[in-house]
Amino acid sequence: MGASVNSAIPGRGSLPYLVLSVAVVALDQLTKFLIERHLAMFESVSVLPVLEITRLHNTGAAFSFLADEAGWQRWLFTVLAIIVSIVLALWLRRIPAHARVLATAVALILGGAVGNVIDRLRLGHVIDFIYAHWDRHYFPAFNVADSAICVGAGLLLLDTWLSGRRGG
């Protein structure tokens, strides 16, 4: 019933999925607040033999891309993320209510982008804290927002694959 009511409202599309975006932002900001409050910079807590919670600050983009620059990258990444967030919100509005995988993907990416933008605007860097490794080989640290973006990107690929199999 929800899908038929939703699709009967012109221009509304999958906007109810914004609740998922808001939940991602809230969880992302809550976890970063807890990290700021309880861990000093570079302080680490071992969770599993392959996983640590470590407070790190990333002034760059994914995998610390351009992190060593003079500070201009903060504004570049902030502006890009704001533009992408606007585009994603407009896209989400146009996604048909029955396209649940696509709407979920876009909502996750939107929530992740907004979560990291809040950090850049508030702090000048993004707080990363999930630090996975195998022996002495470390994967770049990430956070809830980054996780949502990656899961959303994976769902976009899945949706594209499923659409191709359905013929449209």
Buried (B, 14 or more C-beta within 10 A) or exposed (E): EEEEEBBEEEEEBBBBBBEBBBBBBEBBBEBBEEBBEEBEEEEBEEEEEEBBBBBBBBBBBBEBEEBEEEEEBBEEBBEEBBEBBEEBBEBBBEBEBEBBBBBBBBBBBBBBBBBBBBBBEEBEBBBBBBBBBEEEEEEBBBBBBBBBBBBBBEBBEBBEEEEEEEEE
